[in-house]
Amino acid sequence: MSAPDGPPAGDGGWPMGPGESTRAVHTPRPPVPAQTPMGLPVYRTAAFAFDSAREYADVIGGRVEGYSYSRIDNPTVDAFAAGMAALEAGPSVGGLVGQAFASGMAAISTTLMAHVSAGDHVLASASVYGGTWSLLRKVLTRFGVASSMVDMSDPVVVREAIRPNTRVVWAETISNPTLRVADLPALAAAAHAAGALLAVDSTFATPAICRPAGYGADLVVHSATKYVGGHSDVTGGVVVGAPDVIAPVRALRVDLGGSLAPDDAFLLHRGLATLPLRVERHCGSALRLARALVGHPAVAGVSYPGLPDHPDHPVALRLFAPDRFGGVVTVHPRGGRDQGMALCDRLRLAVPATSLAGTHTKVSHVASTTHWQLDDDALAAAGIRAGTVRVSVGLEDPEDLIADFAQALDRI
Ligand SMILES: *Cc1c(COP(=O)(O)O)cnc(C)c1O
């Protein structure tokens, strides 16, 4: 029999017509519509059927393009990956392709492992995301891949830390929680001079703020869970790059299996349409909140790349879209842990919550949450104070957020 399109005919092998269960399994299907649906169809299917055994063999054997199994490829997932590639490419960089994953860490682990082998070295930033740090230090070391972490804000330090066996330099466009901005052209030059790839985790930036491929990055990775999804209701990841650097990532995704589910791909794809609008609002509100926080007597300092006193403000002005410096603001209240926690508790609109991005303003007291494993010395080395609070600015009216922080800071 060929691909499913309705009940088996009631002749031939079924003189009485097919039985109840057969009819139930083989219900009629309308043909695939000729008109393009405005909404992205969700291909919620694990498997695909073929018109013939020959087509099945040809698709599986790679001789004919086609869908066979959703761990390998799925049209809804492909639409999201292609959309992300188009946004990262922007008007100036051609020919990028994407691969989508079930989480940011699935994207990061698969991307890294596709490009390193035993005996290789990865150079990452000292402030690298905790999951990436754990992957490099606890997992990849078991497979003979060495790694070192350095302050990536100094290109000289980076050049000196690159080893002959460094295959990947791993940076983050905007780091967590001190919001350091990577000088991507300098990092790309250093990596390429050593024959290494520059991979950039651009989760905090999104292509609405910065497109690292235009500054020389070979691989651009996102936790799509954050701004791309944007509503705190889906996890996903994506990597974008030229076809030759993405091909091994795709092959390893098929083998490791961290593929994105079609329903989640639908949500992430829907997020793309409003990503620039949301990010513009996140950034505008974050800048206003950052400026308002600076003046409050209970605040010792504010880290935000849009403020002139941030060490990477000039880099941000050079690499970022005008007036867009990200949706995260890090505030350092006067005092210690008690004041940081009190600030989180006294807020009425902003909620203490994991993760970032999303519609709601979220706060985390850094020393007791995202960086709880670090002692005070390690925190200080990372630019974090005992009371530091990371604010992921949501889509509420900025006046309301500013008022909320003012009333909370008045009472810590
Ligand atoms: C959240 C995050 C990740 C991990 O993504 P998941 O979707 O949680 O797996 C990686 N990098 C950065 C910068 C993140 O914020």
Ligand as a Chemical Component Dictionary entry (heavy atoms), coordinates in Angstrom:
data_LIG
# 
_chem_comp.id                   LIG 
_chem_comp.type                 NON-POLYMER 
_chem_comp.pdbx_formal_charge   0 
_chem_comp.three_letter_code    LIG 
# 
loop_
_chem_comp_atom.comp_id 
_chem_comp_atom.atom_id 
_chem_comp_atom.alt_atom_id 
_chem_comp_atom.type_symbol 
_chem_comp_atom.charge 
_chem_comp_atom.model_Cartn_x 
_chem_comp_atom.model_Cartn_y 
_chem_comp_atom.model_Cartn_z 
_chem_comp_atom.pdbx_ordinal 
LIG C1 C1 C 0 19.670 29.560 29.326 1  
LIG C2 C2 C 0 20.979 29.672 28.646 2  
LIG C3 C3 C 0 21.571 28.544 28.058 3  
LIG C4 C4 C 0 20.968 27.158 28.151 4  
LIG O1 O1 O 0 19.783 27.070 27.454 5  
LIG P1 P1 P 0 18.603 26.018 27.843 6  
LIG O2 O2 O 0 17.555 26.329 26.855 7  
LIG O3 O3 O 0 18.233 26.295 29.261 8  
LIG O4 O4 O 0 19.191 24.659 27.693 9  
LIG C5 C5 C 0 22.776 28.722 27.403 10 
LIG N1 N1 N 0 23.372 29.927 27.322 11 
LIG C6 C6 C 0 22.827 31.029 27.865 12 
LIG C7 C7 C 0 23.541 32.323 27.755 13 
LIG C8 C8 C 0 21.626 30.937 28.554 14 
LIG O5 O5 O 0 21.093 32.027 29.123 15 
# 
loop_
_chem_comp_bond.comp_id 
_chem_comp_bond.atom_id_1 
_chem_comp_bond.atom_id_2 
_chem_comp_bond.value_order 
_chem_comp_bond.pdbx_ordinal 
LIG C1 C2 SING 1  
LIG C2 C3 SING 2  
LIG C2 C8 DOUB 3  
LIG C3 C4 SING 4  
LIG C3 C5 DOUB 5  
LIG C4 O1 SING 6  
LIG O1 P1 SING 7  
LIG P1 O2 DOUB 8  
LIG P1 O3 SING 9  
LIG P1 O4 SING 10 
LIG C5 N1 SING 11 
LIG N1 C6 DOUB 12 
LIG C6 C7 SING 13 
LIG C6 C8 SING 14 
LIG C8 O5 SING 15 
# 
